[in-house]
Amino acid sequence: MKGLVVGGGIIGLSVATEVRKRLDCEVVLYSPQHPLETTSAGAGGLWMPFHCEPMELVNVWSEETLAYLLQLHELGDSVVEILPAFQFGGTDMENAPKWANHLNGALNFKVTATSDPSVKEAITSEYILENYSKVWKFDTPVINSPKYLERLYNRLKDDSQTEVCLNGKPFEDLDEVEAFARSKGCSFVVNCTGLGSKRLLKDDEVVPARGALLHFERPSDCNQVLMCEGPPIGEETRPAYIIPRGNIMVVGGTYLLGDTNMEITRDEIKKIGNDARTLLPSLNIDYSNTWVGLRPSREAGIRTDIVRRQNVKGEDLPIFNNFGHGGSGWTTFVGASKATVDSITEYFNLSTEWRSKM
């Protein structure tokens, strides 16, 4: 049996890896881009549900992903750090979100006042302490996204039962996907194309959510995540945040629906820098390395249905969709990949007792 996985971001690579781990099945991985050129690579790698629906599904998948990341950290894997995180502003700051109690409180989540001694000790910005009354305080994984993507990609590339096809042109429609899959002898397809699904499936609910960031070298003393989604400095479409990720700082940002401009503007650079200095006055900002990416937002939430294709011979080709993770790809990827393989297993009535040596 063989399956085609379309998409080279964190969802596509994770699904391809999960298929190889759990099913006695060859994989063809197709992506127009190298994984390190995808939106997943530039992201902050922060575990935290963000602009993603439906929450019933996100809560399940995010908890599975959290468990996996905590396990990596406990094993001493340097690809994951556990950092204290502080969020100021935003909606309903008086109450903890549902994900706060994942894994029986593993996040050490706390809704508290900015006058809390532990907050005042950690936050050096007087402006933040004076202008915000409540804060979400928790310990969360931050994954070195390029390093982890490269790890998954190299494992797949080196796997004798996986064919990696990179740098081809994007598929224009499902006819092209089906033709390619059948030419490779594939029995199913998994669509993890993110924004590409707008074109492939004519899904008008898929909308780009533009993110603009600064990337620069991480100071040795920067070991906490700072975020603000409410005024006076932050807002829903222009959140302010500082995320230490690996050896760099990810500083942002924007969440602009429908904006496809791949160049950062001077005003955005100025605001990102000013907000970052407000959050962390001691931060020396390097403005030379900017980054823009388009998150795959979907108004109706993550799409996980099955599209059935049939050729003139009556041969079925199911296409399993998994896209529309918005700003939560790094928060849901483990649960998403497991759910996809569960769907494939159920569809074909397969056994998952087999384990790959990959």
C-alpha positions in Angstrom: 0.0 0.0 0.0 1.2 3.5 -0.7 -0.1 7.0 0.2 0.6 10.5 -1.1 1.0 13.3 1.4 0.8 16.8 -0.1 2.4 19.6 2.0 5.8 20.2 3.5 5.0 22.2 6.6 4.7 20.8 10.1 1.3 19.1 9.5 2.4 17.4 6.2 5.7 16.2 7.6 4.1 14.9 10.8 1.4 13.1 8.9 3.9 11.4 6.6 6.0 10.4 9.6 2.9 9.0 11.5 1.9 7.0 8.4 5.3 5.4 8.2 5.4 4.7 12.0 2.0 3.1 12.3 1.1 1.6 9.0 2.8 -0.9 6.7 2.6 1.6 4.0 5.0 3.4 1.6 4.8 7.2 1.4 5.2 9.8 -1.3 5.8 13.3 0.1 5.1 16.1 -2.3 5.8 19.8 -1.6 6.5 22.7 -3.9 8.8 24.1 -1.1 11.5 22.7 1.1 10.2 22.5 4.7 12.6 25.2 5.8 10.9 27.6 3.3 7.4 27.1 4.6 5.5 29.2 7.0 6.1 26.6 9.7 9.8 27.3 9.7 9.5 31.0 10.5 6.9 30.6 13.2 7.6 31.1 16.9 7.1 27.4 17.7 5.1 28.4 20.8 2.7 25.8 22.2 -0.5 27.8 22.8 -3.9 27.5 21.1 -4.1 30.7 18.9 -6.8 31.6 16.3 -7.9 28.0 15.6 -11.3 26.3 15.7 -13.2 24.3 16.6 -12.0 24.4 20.2 -13.4 20.9 20.9 -11.0 19.5 18.4 -8.2 21.9 19.2 -8.3 21.0 22.9 -7.9 17.3 22.2 -5.1 17.7 19.6 -3.3 20.4 21.6 -3.2 18.2 24.7 -1.7 15.3 22.7 0.9 17.6 21.3 1.7 19.0 24.7 2.2 15.5 26.1 4.6 14.7 23.2 6.6 17.9 23.7 6.9 17.5 27.4 8.2 13.9 26.8 10.8 15.2 24.4 11.9 17.8 27.0 12.0 15.2 29.8 14.3 13.0 27.6 16.7 15.9 27.3 15.9 16.8 23.7 17.2 20.3 23.0 14.7 20.9 20.3 12.2 21.8 23.0 12.5 24.3 25.9 10.0 24.9 28.7 9.8 28.6 29.3 7.7 30.8 31.6 5.1 32.7 29.6 3.1 35.8 30.5 0.2 37.1 28.5 -1.3 40.6 29.1 -4.5 41.9 27.6 -6.8 40.0 25.4 -10.4 38.9 25.9 -11.7 37.4 29.2 -8.5 37.7 31.1 -10.4 37.0 34.3 -10.9 33.4 33.4 -8.5 30.6 32.4 -9.0 29.0 29.0 -10.0 25.3 28.8 -6.5 24.3 27.7 -5.1 25.7 31.0 -5.8 22.4 32.8 -4.3 20.1 30.1 -2.5 17.0 31.5 -3.7 17.7 35.0 -2.2 21.1 35.3 1.2 20.5 33.7 1.3 24.1 32.4 1.2 25.5 36.0 -1.4 27.9 34.6 -2.4 30.8 36.8 -4.7 33.8 36.3 -3.2 36.5 38.6 -2.8 40.2 39.1 0.2 42.1 37.8 0.7 43.1 41.4 1.5 39.5 42.2 5.1 39.4 43.6 6.1 36.6 41.2 4.9 38.7 38.2 6.6 41.9 39.5 9.8 39.9 39.9 9.8 38.6 36.4 8.5 41.6 34.5 10.8 44.6 34.2 8.5 46.9 32.3 6.9 49.4 34.6 4.6 50.4 31.7 3.2 46.9 31.5 2.7 46.6 35.2 0.9 50.0 35.4 -1.3 49.5 32.4 -2.5 45.9 32.7 -4.2 44.5 35.8 -4.4 40.8 34.9 -2.0 38.3 33.4 -2.0 34.7 32.4 1.1 33.1 33.8 2.1 29.5 32.7 5.0 27.3 31.7 4.9 26.2 28.1 7.0 24.4 25.5 8.7 26.4 22.7 10.0 24.2 19.9 12.9 25.1 17.7 10.8 24.9 14.6 13.4 24.9 11.8 15.5 22.3 13.7 12.5 20.0 14.2 11.3 20.4 10.6 14.7 19.5 9.4 14.8 16.4 11.6 11.5 15.1 10.3 12.5 15.9 6.7 15.8 14.1 7.0 14.2 11.0 8.5 11.7 10.8 5.7 14.4 11.5 3.0 16.6 8.7 4.5 13.7 6.3 4.8 13.8 3.7 2.0 10.0 3.4 1.9 9.5 7.2 1.4 9.9 9.1 -1.8 10.3 12.8 -1.3 9.3 15.1 -4.2 10.3 18.7 -3.5 10.3 21.9 -5.6 7.7 20.8 -8.0 4.9 23.3 -9.0 1.9 23.4 -6.8 -1.1 21.3 -7.9 -3.7 23.5 -9.4 -6.7 21.2 -8.7 -7.8 17.8 -7.5 -7.5 16.4 -11.0 -3.8 17.0 -10.9 -3.5 15.6 -7.4 -5.4 12.5 -8.5 -3.4 12.0 -11.7 -0.1 12.3 -9.8 -1.2 9.9 -7.0 -2.4 7.3 -9.5 0.8 7.6 -11.5 2.7 6.7 -8.3 0.4 3.8 -7.4 -1.0 5.5 -4.4 -4.2 4.2 -2.7 -4.9 7.4 -0.8 -3.9 11.1 -0.5 -3.5 13.3 2.6 -4.0 17.0 1.8 -2.0 19.2 4.1 -1.5 22.1 1.8 -2.8 24.8 4.1 -3.5 27.9 2.0 -3.1 25.8 -1.1 -6.4 24.1 -0.3 -8.2 27.3 -1.2 -7.2 26.5 -4.8 -7.3 22.7 -4.7 -10.7 22.4 -3.2 -12.2 25.7 -4.2 -12.6 26.3 -0.4 -13.3 30.0 0.0 -13.3 29.7 3.8 -9.5 29.4 3.6 -8.0 32.8 4.2 -4.3 33.9 4.6 -3.6 35.4 8.0 -0.4 37.4 7.5 2.3 37.4 10.2 5.2 39.9 10.2 8.1 39.3 12.5 11.7 40.2 13.3 14.3 37.5 13.8 17.6 38.2 15.5 20.1 36.6 17.8 18.9 35.6 21.2 20.6 37.2 24.2 21.7 34.7 26.8 19.5 36.2 29.5 16.2 36.0 27.5 14.3 33.1 28.8 10.7 34.0 29.0 7.8 34.5 26.6 6.0 37.8 26.7 2.7 38.5 24.9 0.1 41.2 24.7 -3.2 41.1 22.8 -5.0 44.0 24.3 -4.6 47.8 24.4 -2.7 50.0 24.9 0.0 48.3 23.0 -1.5 45.1 21.6 -4.6 44.2 19.7 -6.1 41.1 18.1 -4.8 41.8 14.6 -1.5 43.2 15.8 -0.4 41.3 18.9 2.9 42.1 20.5 5.1 39.2 21.5 8.6 38.1 22.3 9.4 34.4 21.9 12.9 33.0 22.6 13.3 30.1 20.1 16.5 28.2 19.9 19.3 30.7 19.3 17.0 33.4 17.9 14.4 35.8 19.1 11.0 35.8 17.3 9.5 39.2 17.8 6.1 40.3 16.4 3.7 40.7 15.1 0.5 40.7 13.1 -2.5 38.5 12.4 -4.0 40.2 9.3 -6.8 38.2 7.6 -6.8 38.5 3.8 -3.5 40.3 3.6 -1.1 38.7 1.2 1.7 41.3 1.1 5.0 39.4 1.5 7.0 42.5 2.3 7.1 43.9 5.8 6.3 47.7 6.0 8.3 50.4 7.7 5.3 51.1 10.0 5.2 47.4 11.0 8.9 47.3 11.7 8.6 50.4 13.9 5.6 49.2 15.8 7.0 45.7 16.4 10.2 47.2 17.7 8.4 49.8 20.0 6.1 47.1 21.4 9.0 44.7 22.1 10.9 47.4 24.0 7.7 48.2 25.9 7.5 44.5 26.9 11.2 44.1 27.6 13.0 47.5 27.9 16.4 45.9 28.1 16.1 44.1 24.7 18.5 45.3 22.0 16.6 44.9 18.7 18.2 44.0 15.4 16.0 45.2 12.6 18.0 43.7 9.7 16.3 40.3 9.5 12.5 40.5 8.8 10.1 37.7 8.0 6.6 37.5 6.6 4.5 34.4 6.5 0.9 33.5 5.6 -0.9 31.3 8.2 -3.6 29.0 6.9 -6.7 30.4 8.6 -10.2 28.9 8.0 -13.4 30.5 9.2 -15.2 27.2 9.8 -12.1 25.7 11.5 -9.8 22.9 10.7 -11.1 20.7 7.8 -10.8 17.0 8.3 -13.3 15.5 5.8 -12.7 12.9 3.2 -13.1 13.7 -0.5 -13.7 10.5 -2.6 -12.4 10.5 -6.2 -13.2 7.7 -8.7 -11.7 7.0 -12.1 -13.4 5.6 -15.2 -12.5 2.1 -13.9 -14.4 2.7 -10.7 -11.3 2.7 -8.6 -11.6 4.8 -5.5 -9.0 7.3 -4.3 -9.9 8.9 -0.9 -8.4 12.3 -0.1 -8.1 12.9 3.6 -8.0 16.6 4.4 -6.2 18.2 7.3 -5.7 21.9 6.9 -6.8 25.3 8.4 -4.8 25.3 11.6 -4.4 29.1 11.6 -1.9 30.1 14.2 -1.8 26.7 16.0 0.1 24.3 13.7 2.8 23.9 16.3 0.2 23.4 19.0 -1.9 20.7 17.2 0.5 18.8 14.9 0.8 15.6 16.9 -2.9 15.2 17.5 -3.6 16.2 13.9 -1.3 13.5 12.5 -2.6 10.8 14.8 -6.2 11.6 13.9 -5.4 11.5 10.2 -3.8 8.0 10.5 -6.8 6.9 12.6 -9.1 8.0 9.7 -7.0 6.1 7.1 -6.9 3.0 9.4 -10.7 3.1 9.8 -11.4 3.8 6.1 -9.3 0.8 4.9 -9.9 -1.4 8.0 -6.2 -1.6 8.6 -4.1 -3.0 11.5 -1.8 -0.6 13.3 0.2 -3.2 15.0 3.0 -2.9 12.5 5.8 -0.6 13.4 8.3 1.0 11.0 12.0 1.0 11.8 12.2 4.6 10.6 
